[in-house]
Structure formats: C-alpha cells, structure tokens
Amino acid sequence: MPSNSSNNKPEWYQRALDTHCEERTVDVDNCKINYATWGEVGKLGIV
C-alpha cells in the first residue's frame, strides 16, 4: 500500500503545485465564471 507521506511526491508534481497562477473572472450572461491561468500571455497553452 502506498504511503501518504509528502516526501513521496514526484519532483515535477511539487513544482507544478508551487507554480504561481493568476486568478481571473469573466461574466457570461450574468454568470460569473472564475478561472486560473499559468504562464505568459500570448504563448500557447492547453485546457
């Protein structure tokens, strides 16, 4: 059975968790939608 110790996280996983995101909000038909973005504006991304 895997241990739940925080020391067992892969390095890439911890780096991803530590990466700063920018939180934004957009209004669509009077419905507020919150989302987060990572990386530089104008560069390719994924959803």
Secondary structure, 3 states (H helix, E strand, C coil): CCCCCHHHCCHHHHHHHHCCCEEEEEEECCEEEEEEECCCCCCCCCC
